[in-house]
Amino acid sequence: MTKFDYVIVGAGAAGCVLANRLSEDPDVRVALIESGPDRNSRKTIVRMPLAMVTFMAPALAFLGGPKFMQWFKTEPEEGVDDRRIDLPRGHGTGGSTLVNGQILIRGQRQDYDEWRDLGAFGWGFDDLLPYFRKMERFEPLVDSGSDSHLPARAEREAQPIDPDYHGVSGAVNLAHIRTVNPLTHAFLKAAELAGHRFNSDFNGPRQDGYGFYTFTQSNGERVTAESAYIDPIRNRSNLTILSGRRVTKVIMDGKRAEGVVWQDESGASGETRGTEIILSAGSFVSPHLLMLSGIGDKTQLSGHGIPLVHDLPGVGENLQDHLDVSVEYRAKTSVPYGGSWRAFPRNLLHVANWIFRRRGLFASTTADGGAFLSTTGSERPDIQLFFCTAIANTQNAKGFSTHGFIMHVCQLRPDSIGNLKLRSSDPLDRPLIKYNFFQGKSTTRALREGVRIARKIIGQPPFVPHLDVELSPGREAEDDDALDSFIRQNVGTLFHPIGTCAMGTGPMAVVDPGSMRVHGTSGLRVVDASVMPKIVSGNTVAATYCLAEKSADLIKGNRRSEMA
Ligand SMILES: Cc1cc2nc3c(=O)[nH]c(=O)nc-3n(C[C@H](O)[C@H](O)[C@H](O)COP(=O)(O)OP(=O)(O)OC[C@H]3O[C@@H](n4cnc5c(N)ncnc54)[C@H](O)[C@@H]3O)c2cc1C
């Protein structure tokens, strides 16, 4: 049996970066094991940016989206009226970047400085900026004409993008949306009239303000971790991609990891052996695999009859995510996207526009712009707004059938801390997941004030020609109690789980920040969103790509010193 130098479990955002960087050395043999399908980035449903809404909609399953999804669910959550919240993840090489909203936000300097202060030495913002730059090819700096179609040109010219914050030769192409819906102009003007400042680059020196999002897209198509990091190097003879294999356990010899056990689609099982095993299966599966392999809280493991390899109580704890509610509006014009008869000819043109020019509605995700604002008066934003030019809700993708728009209100740093525990010792049983929404210190205040800020923006004159009625929560929901009850009944997550194998040095830390090794073991590392000690103030894929780039350097450095 071939023995690899590195066996990477999970070909998502982090796994693809590692597979690329570690196989740069032709003497190193790398296996990348993925439970889902391979060669996904050439599929139209993956490439077309708008197709992401079909992944969430059961009625559109015939288009093939379910193949790229796997679903988890919380247990009944007391803080949200005992609802169980759906938690989708991507499935296949590319992982969640196959199905995500493509918005790229790094977060705030303070987020990473907090990681460092919590014990993740070497992970402050200044340590990470070179890796944020390394991962990206920031199109507006490569091609100065690439965003000349965007409105608010005078503001953008007055506030040029700072090249010190961006890379121009990395693997992931970042672009502005290619076709801006006219309603986004109304949003920008309304945000200004509501007293907010324009920001030409949310990933520059300041995050606060309103402006356009940057997307992981190229030429009107989605860029996935697979298309950015794997497709260009598929022919490396030292890289083996094993797709359709679901890893069920890490093989441990004492405290040393020796390989993994997997099950293929027919149910047959096999093993892959390696000198180093790296778990990159995401924030739900990486801690689950550690527990199934005897690494976790000893009382929990013994309760399920799993022999203890190492008592590590932090495994599965510290689960964090962004909380989100959306305010929905019906429009009286057909300017926002929708599926009416009057928009039928235009929608046909949109299809042709994407097929022939990679522009138009299908090159968009409808969330062209947004804002980072504060509900407390502090300079540091605590909410993120996503202005969507259609009633396409990430929770259920309902409604291209009427013309309307949505303002998503997301709380950037919620205090709810959840956890993930074993349901049983059967690896095919999903773990028990609890987010503890609005428990402990956590309250609905930021979301409630965020809804009020959103309403103030939508209440400005630029929306008067378009706005028919606020559908949800509805104008009658005015006071704190009404808004809190709306939030409890409707809040979901933005599908950004992190923290369940947190790096650090204290008793609850799982991973050593200097090497990504699992504390108390050898030959075993975790590199994915689960190692973030605290959620960042923005969508999580940028932080995941960046941490994987840095981890690859740490792993290569460890190898060099071991061989010296
Ligand atoms: C619907 C959705 C929308 C999102 N929108 C955005 C957005 O707009 N912007 C943003 O920044 N972030 C967004 N995210 C989040 C972002 O995609 C994730 O933060 C990021 O992909 C996490 O990377 P990861 O490597 O930790 O995990 P993933 O990318 O999820 O990769 C994990 C991989 O492991 C594989 N795997 C799982 N179990 C096993 C097993 N047992 N054996 C082998 N392989 C296994 C999975 O199939 C997957 O390929 C979104 C996520 C979702 C689901």
The ligand as an SDF file (V2000), in Angstrom:
LIG
                    3D

 53 58  0  0  0  0  0  0  0  0999 V2000
  -24.5290   28.1290    1.5240 C   0  0  0  0  0  0  0  0  0  0  0  0
  -23.2530   28.7760    1.9690 C   0  0  0  0  0  0  0  0  0  0  0  0
  -23.0100   30.1170    1.6580 C   0  0  0  0  0  0  0  0  0  0  0  0
  -21.8100   30.7150    2.0580 C   0  0  0  0  0  0  0  0  0  0  0  0
  -21.5310   31.9760    1.6230 N   0  0  0  0  0  0  0  0  0  0  0  0
  -20.3070   32.5020    1.8720 C   0  0  0  0  0  0  0  0  0  0  0  0
  -19.9160   33.7350    1.2990 C   0  0  0  0  0  0  0  0  0  0  0  0
  -20.6460   34.3660    0.5130 O   0  0  0  0  0  0  0  0  0  0  0  0
  -18.6860   34.2230    1.6040 N   0  0  0  0  0  0  0  0  0  0  0  0
  -17.8370   33.5630    2.4570 C   0  0  0  0  0  0  0  0  0  0  0  0
  -16.7550   34.0790    2.7480 O   0  0  0  0  0  0  0  0  0  0  0  0
  -18.1810   32.3860    3.0000 N   0  0  0  0  0  0  0  0  0  0  0  0
  -19.3740   31.8200    2.7040 C   0  0  0  0  0  0  0  0  0  0  0  0
  -19.6830   30.5860    3.1930 N   0  0  0  0  0  0  0  0  0  0  0  0
  -18.7390   29.9230    4.1130 C   0  0  0  0  0  0  0  0  0  0  0  0
  -17.4610   29.3920    3.4500 C   0  0  0  0  0  0  0  0  0  0  0  0
  -17.7460   28.7340    2.2490 O   0  0  0  0  0  0  0  0  0  0  0  0
  -16.7560   28.4890    4.4670 C   0  0  0  0  0  0  0  0  0  0  0  0
  -16.3640   29.2940    5.5690 O   0  0  0  0  0  0  0  0  0  0  0  0
  -15.5140   27.7880    3.9420 C   0  0  0  0  0  0  0  0  0  0  0  0
  -15.7710   27.0630    2.7730 O   0  0  0  0  0  0  0  0  0  0  0  0
  -15.0010   26.8390    5.0290 C   0  0  0  0  0  0  0  0  0  0  0  0
  -13.9370   26.1000    4.5270 O   0  0  0  0  0  0  0  0  0  0  0  0
  -13.5250   24.6950    5.1590 P   0  0  0  0  0  0  0  0  0  0  0  0
  -12.3190   24.2550    4.4300 O   0  0  0  0  0  0  0  0  0  0  0  0
  -13.4640   24.8260    6.6340 O   0  0  0  0  0  0  0  0  0  0  0  0
  -14.7590   23.7240    4.8840 O   0  0  0  0  0  0  0  0  0  0  0  0
  -15.4940   23.3270    3.5410 P   0  0  0  0  0  0  0  0  0  0  0  0
  -15.1890   24.2970    2.4600 O   0  0  0  0  0  0  0  0  0  0  0  0
  -16.9220   23.1180    3.8960 O   0  0  0  0  0  0  0  0  0  0  0  0
  -14.8170   21.9370    3.1310 O   0  0  0  0  0  0  0  0  0  0  0  0
  -14.9570   20.7430    3.8550 C   0  0  0  0  0  0  0  0  0  0  0  0
  -14.7830   19.5890    2.8690 C   0  0  0  0  0  0  0  0  0  0  0  0
  -14.6540   18.3680    3.5840 O   0  0  0  0  0  0  0  0  0  0  0  0
  -15.4200   17.3660    2.9040 C   0  0  0  0  0  0  0  0  0  0  0  0
  -15.7580   16.3420    3.8910 N   0  0  0  0  0  0  0  0  0  0  0  0
  -16.6460   16.4590    4.8990 C   0  0  0  0  0  0  0  0  0  0  0  0
  -16.6830   15.3020    5.5850 N   0  0  0  0  0  0  0  0  0  0  0  0
  -15.7920   14.4690    5.0190 C   0  0  0  0  0  0  0  0  0  0  0  0
  -15.3790   13.1380    5.3080 C   0  0  0  0  0  0  0  0  0  0  0  0
  -15.8870   12.4610    6.3580 N   0  0  0  0  0  0  0  0  0  0  0  0
  -14.4500   12.5630    4.5000 N   0  0  0  0  0  0  0  0  0  0  0  0
  -13.9060   13.2440    3.4460 C   0  0  0  0  0  0  0  0  0  0  0  0
  -14.2830   14.5170    3.1270 N   0  0  0  0  0  0  0  0  0  0  0  0
  -15.2060   15.1140    3.9270 C   0  0  0  0  0  0  0  0  0  0  0  0
  -16.6230   18.1380    2.3990 C   0  0  0  0  0  0  0  0  0  0  0  0
  -17.3060   17.4260    1.3770 O   0  0  0  0  0  0  0  0  0  0  0  0
  -15.9570   19.4160    1.9080 C   0  0  0  0  0  0  0  0  0  0  0  0
  -15.5010   19.2870    0.5980 O   0  0  0  0  0  0  0  0  0  0  0  0
  -20.8720   29.9630    2.8340 C   0  0  0  0  0  0  0  0  0  0  0  0
  -21.1230   28.6280    3.1400 C   0  0  0  0  0  0  0  0  0  0  0  0
  -22.2950   28.0280    2.7130 C   0  0  0  0  0  0  0  0  0  0  0  0
  -22.5290   26.5750    3.0370 C   0  0  0  0  0  0  0  0  0  0  0  0
  1  2  1  0
  2  3  1  0
  2 52  2  0
  3  4  2  0
  4  5  1  0
  4 50  1  0
  5  6  2  0
  6  7  1  0
  6 13  1  0
  7  8  2  0
  7  9  1  0
  9 10  1  0
 10 11  2  0
 10 12  1  0
 12 13  2  0
 13 14  1  0
 14 15  1  0
 14 50  1  0
 15 16  1  0
 16 17  1  0
 16 18  1  0
 18 19  1  0
 18 20  1  0
 20 21  1  0
 20 22  1  0
 22 23  1  0
 23 24  1  0
 24 25  2  0
 24 26  1  0
 24 27  1  0
 27 28  1  0
 28 29  2  0
 28 30  1  0
 28 31  1  0
 31 32  1  0
 32 33  1  0
 33 34  1  0
 33 48  1  0
 34 35  1  0
 35 36  1  0
 35 46  1  0
 36 37  1  0
 36 45  1  0
 37 38  2  0
 38 39  1  0
 39 40  1  0
 39 45  2  0
 40 41  1  0
 40 42  2  0
 42 43  1  0
 43 44  2  0
 44 45  1  0
 46 47  1  0
 46 48  1  0
 48 49  1  0
 50 51  2  0
 51 52  1  0
 52 53  1  0
M  END
$$$$
